[in-house]
Amino acid sequence: MTRVAMLAGGVGAARFLDGLVRVVEPSDVTAIVNVGDDMEWSGLHISPDLDTVTYTLADLVNPETGWGLRGESRRTLDRLSELGGPDWFMIGDLDLATHLYRTHRLSQGDPLSAITRDFTARLGLECMITPVTDDRLRTVVGTDAGELAFQDYFVRRRASDPVHSLRFDGAESARPAPLVEEALNAADVIVIAPSNPFLSIDPLLSVPGVRELVIANRSKVAAVSPIIGGEAVKGPAADILQSLGHDVSALGVARLYDDLAEVFVLDDADAALASSIESETDMRVIVMPTLMTDVEAKMALASGTLEAARNVP
């Protein structure tokens, strides 16, 4: 038995988790998911990262986008647009049911973690998926256009604005969701997903107590680089590294994670950076293919990451 806790956010994390639950017992896995990109849309509570992780593990995700539901339609959104309502955020007709369910439960006073647990159980998932907090947490992006709500920056403006700062509104008073502390302390391995360090991982770490728990368990933490060959596999991670003054490479990411992880997983394309990372940080570098092009690649990356973390001296 290998108990795994994973700090997760977005498509990269969802794909890694899809491989992870195929190489260990799904019931031994807890995904601690970012909610900094949650939003209220037309009165509905949207949790994009929770949904992406859930849909992927349930084999419901749209394979072309990595998010949303397979076979989706948009008749409701089209009609809303005709009526002059907001149509810049893609909500499919099937996806709408998820948001209606979540919003209804929240209106009854149920915490987001309990709603997520019930929702994933209905889909037959054995992996535990939990938001990092049940409290309100929102990523706010500082740009030349001023501070933008995350989805305004990411979707409405297509992540086109250089990012000058980030803050996480509500973090100072947020508390970890009920399963978070237990999962991190009980895990044999903690994985920092190949997710955007700033937009997916930092919101998790901004919740008081979470960063401290990860640091306290550093000897069993492995971080997977989301940067390959100086480019992000998906999303604006490389652009944000540059705009915030970091090296646009896996080395730049490694420096961010030095106090958090014992092991850093690097793609073969960046093997030449291994010695620099090991000399500049206190992490041990493992080089392997990290591009998750198919199920076999996902499983190989998950297995290799777990093996590296277990073999920490």
Phi, psi and omega in degrees: 000129175235114178273128185235132170246139184228132173274117195229148173192123172085192190293317181301316178296318181298318180293319177298315180299323178300324175285322183298315183287356175265348182245348171228167177297125181305327181291348178266006184248132172238121176262120178260111197251141177298137172236013179294338179263010173298156180205165171256126183228117181051040178084001182253145177271119181253132177236081189302315183290319175303318182289320179298315178297314182295311181298323180294313182291332178274003181059040179246352189289150174291114184292339182283328182254332187085358177217168182074182186257144176296142177070025184287154171235168183225037181296321179296315180296319178298318179293320177300319179297319178299329180275358179090012179277175182289127182231012183280342180254122186286112172239112179282165183296321178286318179300329180303325180297322178300315184288326175295316179299312183296315182295320178298315180295319178298323180293338177272359177095005180284140179287153182301324181295319179292321178297316179296318179298316180293319181296314181292326177296321178297333178271000177081019181276134177267334176296139178274123178243125182221141169294153180295331180212152172271352181272163181291127178220126183224128175282129179241127188254124178273124183223178175297335179274006183100189178282132182241138168300149189307310184291333172297315178294313193278317185258302185299318182256009173055038177051036184271347183273131171302135183267123181256336180199162176221140170220160187238095185296128181095349185298323186297333181250002180285155175235147177301142175298158190308324186272350191294307182299316180299316182296317181291319181286328183274347185292143170279330178221136172246129180248130167267113189297160172285066182244168178300120183299328186271317187267338182248317185272315181302321176300323177298314184286345180284342179288122184309129178100335184287310178301318181297321178293320179295315179298319180297335180251024188306327184297345179241021182257131173237131178249137180254127183291132174271359181252129178232122179061033178080009180229150175282140176297321179206139175091185190265023184301317181295318179298321182287322174306315181293312185291335178265006172087019178260159175295130182274079183193173174298331176297320177300320178291318181302320179298326179292330187258007188303320182277354186257327192235147175270330184237138176238123183263124189240140178287153178307325182297339182249021183304328181295343180274351187302313183294323178294319180296317182290331179280331182267344182232176176260022181261150172266130185263134174242128181254126179199166175295129181243356180282116188268080186276337180205180184299318181298320179293321177298314181295320180295318179295316179298314180297315181295321178294315179297316181298318180296318180292323180292331186268016175295128181302000000 
